[in-house]
Amino acid sequence: MRSFRLPVVPVLASVLLAALTACSGEGGVGGDATTHTTDAKGSRSYGSCTVTGTRGSVELDTVTPGTLTVVGDLPSPGWWDGDTVRDIDSGYEYCMAANIAYRAGFDKLTVRNVSFDALVAGKSKDFDIALAEISITDERRKVVDFSTAYFDSNIGVLVRTGAPVTRDDIAGKRLGVKQGTTGADFVRDVLKPRQEPKVFAGDVELQAALQAGQIDAALTDVAIVLGKATESKGTLTVAGQYATGESYGALYPKGSKNAAALDGAIADMQKDGTLNALSTTYLAKAFGGDPATIPVWSTK
């Protein structure tokens, strides 16, 4: 077993190129949508993101011509930063999508909120790529396609600060999980708590239940619970983590004709340091600490 780690991060090669974007709401299948449009054709600004690589170097045939449509379970601290879907203009996965849009030569990036459960079940439609801290699993591959891994992930244990939840007694606690996640599978199949875990639709509901004392611990991806702990301003903390060997991948509709091109763009961003730079800029701040210092709990 291994502990969760952030990618090795080089110094940013360039400063952020900040510019205001014109934003307009657009309806869409699966929820609220916001289109972020660059100020001028060829501009290097997508929200607050720094874009890299060569504009127009990636060829995509998108669901809506001239824009990359990306979906996720939004917002998510560090990954999709903003108080609402319409406010999002930065974060690791948002800027990852912005870099793909730029390399595809698009002036627009469409962001849409969808249910995580529906997304991994292959029920969401009309999108080009999904970025939602999605763990790659063989079961999910039956209904969707994945890119190569771009981020390592463990399962974190989020508790109220000072709560008596330990590795040895967690199976006897009231546990909460997010519907459709590998964290939910882990709790059911590996931890096997004595009480049936409570299942919540999203991260917001899971965090609210924990803070209200409805559950003793929330278990989901450590990258997410670290962000929630920071967001709570000290009322919540990450007590431990379970090493799972899982990784995040971009999700594509099954049989996507853009899979090879998108895989190539993600691989290029790994090689040229873009993803490492995004980790430094957005995740380290959102986590509020080094994930490697969180105790790794054994299930035995």
C-alpha positions in Angstrom: 0.0 0.0 0.0 1.2 3.5 -0.6 0.2 6.9 0.8 -1.5 9.6 -1.3 0.9 12.0 -2.9 0.7 15.1 -5.0 2.6 15.1 -8.3 6.2 16.4 -8.2 5.8 20.1 -9.1 8.1 22.3 -11.1 8.2 26.1 -10.7 5.6 27.8 -12.9 7.1 28.8 -16.2 4.9 31.8 -16.6 2.7 34.1 -14.6 -1.1 34.0 -14.8 -2.5 36.0 -17.6 -5.7 37.4 -16.0 -8.5 38.8 -18.0 -12.2 39.2 -17.6 -14.4 36.9 -19.6 -17.9 37.4 -21.0 -20.2 34.9 -19.4 -23.7 33.9 -20.5 -26.0 31.2 -19.1 -27.0 28.5 -21.5 -29.5 25.7 -20.9 -28.4 22.1 -21.4 -29.1 18.5 -20.7 -28.1 17.6 -17.1 -28.3 21.0 -15.4 -27.1 24.5 -15.2 -24.6 25.6 -17.9 -22.2 28.5 -18.2 -20.2 29.4 -21.3 -16.9 31.2 -20.7 -15.8 33.1 -23.8 -12.5 34.7 -24.4 -12.4 38.4 -25.0 -11.1 38.1 -28.5 -10.3 35.3 -31.0 -6.8 33.9 -30.2 -6.8 35.4 -26.7 -4.8 33.3 -24.1 -7.4 34.0 -21.4 -10.0 31.5 -20.1 -11.2 32.7 -16.8 -8.2 33.1 -14.6 -6.3 30.2 -16.2 -2.8 30.3 -17.8 -2.9 28.3 -21.0 0.1 26.6 -22.6 1.0 24.7 -25.7 0.1 25.5 -29.3 -3.3 26.9 -30.2 -5.0 24.7 -32.7 -2.6 21.7 -32.3 -5.4 19.3 -31.2 -8.2 18.3 -33.6 -11.6 17.7 -32.0 -15.1 17.1 -33.4 -17.2 18.4 -30.5 -20.9 18.1 -29.7 -21.2 21.9 -30.2 -19.0 23.3 -32.9 -16.5 25.9 -31.7 -16.6 25.0 -28.0 -15.4 22.2 -25.7 -18.3 21.0 -23.5 -17.0 19.8 -20.2 -19.2 18.4 -17.4 -18.7 17.6 -13.7 -20.1 17.6 -10.2 -19.6 21.3 -9.5 -18.3 23.3 -7.8 -15.4 21.6 -6.0 -12.7 23.5 -4.0 -9.3 23.4 -5.8 -10.7 21.6 -8.8 -13.5 23.9 -9.9 -13.3 27.2 -7.9 -16.4 29.3 -7.4 -19.4 29.7 -5.2 -21.8 28.6 -8.0 -21.4 26.9 -11.3 -21.8 30.2 -13.1 -19.0 31.7 -10.9 -16.3 29.1 -11.8 -13.4 30.5 -13.6 -10.4 28.7 -12.1 -9.2 25.4 -10.5 -7.2 22.4 -11.5 -9.8 20.7 -13.6 -11.4 23.9 -15.0 -8.0 25.1 -16.2 -7.2 21.6 -17.5 -10.3 21.9 -19.7 -9.4 25.4 -20.6 -6.0 24.2 -21.8 -7.6 21.5 -23.9 -10.0 24.1 -25.4 -7.1 26.4 -26.2 -5.0 23.7 -27.8 -8.1 22.7 -29.9 -8.3 26.3 -31.1 -11.6 27.1 -29.5 -12.6 30.5 -28.1 -15.4 29.0 -25.9 -15.5 26.6 -23.0 -18.9 25.3 -21.9 -19.2 24.1 -18.3 -22.2 22.1 -17.1 -23.2 20.7 -13.8 -24.3 17.0 -13.7 -25.0 14.3 -11.1 -21.9 12.3 -10.4 -23.9 9.2 -10.0 -25.5 9.6 -13.5 -22.2 10.5 -15.0 -20.3 7.4 -13.9 -23.4 5.3 -14.8 -23.1 6.5 -18.4 -26.5 8.3 -18.2 -25.2 11.9 -19.0 -25.3 13.0 -22.6 -24.2 15.8 -24.9 -20.7 16.4 -23.6 -17.1 16.0 -24.8 -15.2 15.3 -21.6 -16.0 15.0 -17.9 -13.6 16.1 -15.2 -14.9 15.4 -11.7 -12.2 13.7 -9.7 -13.4 10.4 -11.1 -11.6 7.2 -10.1 -11.0 4.8 -12.9 -12.6 1.4 -12.3 -13.3 -1.7 -14.5 -16.9 -1.6 -13.5 -17.3 2.0 -14.8 -15.4 1.1 -18.0 -18.4 -1.0 -19.0 -20.5 2.1 -19.7 -18.0 4.9 -20.2 -14.4 5.4 -21.4 -11.5 6.8 -19.5 -8.3 8.7 -20.3 -5.0 7.6 -18.9 -4.7 8.5 -15.2 -3.8 12.2 -14.4 -4.0 12.2 -10.6 -3.5 9.6 -7.8 -6.4 9.2 -5.2 -7.0 7.7 -1.8 -10.1 7.5 0.4 -10.0 10.2 3.2 -11.9 10.2 6.6 -13.4 13.6 7.3 -14.6 14.1 10.9 -15.7 17.0 13.2 -12.6 18.4 14.9 -12.0 16.6 18.2 -14.4 13.8 17.4 -13.4 10.4 18.8 -13.1 8.5 15.5 -10.1 6.3 15.1 -8.8 3.5 12.8 -9.7 0.9 15.5 -13.3 2.0 16.1 -14.5 3.5 12.8 -16.5 0.4 11.8 -18.7 1.1 14.8 -19.4 4.7 13.8 -22.2 6.3 11.7 -20.5 6.7 8.3 -21.6 8.8 5.4 -20.7 8.3 1.7 -21.4 10.0 -1.6 -23.7 8.1 -4.0 -22.0 6.3 -6.9 -18.4 6.8 -5.6 -15.6 4.3 -5.0 -15.6 5.6 -1.5 -19.1 4.2 -1.1 -17.9 0.9 -2.5 -14.9 0.9 -0.2 -17.0 1.5 2.9 -19.5 -1.3 1.9 -17.1 -3.9 0.7 -13.9 -3.3 2.8 -14.7 -1.4 6.0 -18.1 -3.2 6.4 -19.4 -1.0 9.2 -21.9 -2.4 11.7 -24.4 0.3 10.8 -25.6 0.8 7.2 -23.8 3.9 5.9 -25.9 6.9 5.0 -25.7 7.8 1.3 -25.8 11.4 0.1 -26.3 12.9 -3.4 -23.2 15.2 -3.3 -20.3 16.6 -1.4 -22.3 19.5 -0.1 -25.0 17.3 1.5 -22.3 14.9 2.9 -20.4 17.8 4.5 -23.6 19.3 5.9 -24.7 16.0 7.5 -21.3 15.7 9.2 -21.4 19.2 10.6 -25.0 18.6 11.8 -23.9 15.5 13.7 -26.1 13.2 11.6 -23.0 11.1 10.8 -19.6 10.6 12.6 -17.4 10.5 9.6 -17.6 11.2 5.8 -15.5 9.0 3.5 -14.7 10.0 0.0 -11.6 11.0 -2.1 -8.9 12.5 0.1 -8.4 15.3 -2.3 -12.0 16.3 -1.8 -12.2 15.9 2.0 -9.0 18.0 2.4 -10.7 20.8 0.5 -13.8 20.5 2.7 -11.7 20.6 5.9 -10.0 23.8 4.7 -13.4 25.3 3.7 -14.8 24.5 7.1 -12.3 26.9 8.8 -11.3 24.5 11.5 -14.6 22.8 12.3 -13.7 19.7 10.3 -10.5 17.7 10.0 -9.1 14.7 8.0 -8.3 12.1 10.6 -6.9 9.5 8.3 -6.8 8.0 4.8 -6.9 4.5 3.2 -4.5 3.8 0.4 -6.4 2.3 -2.5 -4.1 2.5 -5.5 -6.8 4.4 -7.4 -6.3 7.3 -9.9 -8.4 9.9 -11.5 -9.1 9.9 -15.2 -11.1 12.1 -17.6 -14.4 10.4 -18.6 -15.6 10.2 -22.1 -18.9 9.1 -23.5 -18.6 5.4 -24.5 -17.0 5.1 -27.9 -16.1 8.8 -28.1 -14.5 9.7 -31.4 -12.3 12.3 -29.6 -10.8 9.8 -27.1 -7.4 9.5 -28.9 -7.0 13.2 -29.4 -8.0 14.0 -25.8 -5.7 11.3 -24.5 -2.9 12.9 -26.5 -3.6 16.4 -25.1 -3.7 15.1 -21.5 -0.4 13.2 -22.0 1.2 16.3 -23.5 0.1 18.4 -20.5 1.7 15.8 -18.2 4.9 15.9 -20.2 5.2 19.7 -20.5 4.5 20.4 -16.8 1.1 22.0 -17.2 -0.7 19.6 -14.9 2.0 19.9 -12.2 1.7 23.7 -12.4 -2.0 23.5 -12.0 -1.5 21.3 -8.9 0.8 24.0 -7.4 -1.5 26.8 -8.2 -4.8 25.4 -7.1 -4.6 22.1 -5.1 -1.9 22.9 -2.6 -3.9 26.0 -1.5 -7.2 24.2 -1.4 -5.8 21.2 0.6 -4.3 23.5 3.2 -1.6 21.0 3.9 0.4 18.1 2.6 -1.7 14.9 2.0 1.3 12.8 2.6 1.3 13.8 6.3 -2.2 12.3 6.9 -2.0 9.0 8.7 -2.6 6.0 6.5 -5.0 3.6 8.2 -5.0 -0.1 7.8 -8.3 -2.0 7.4 -7.0 -5.0 9.4 
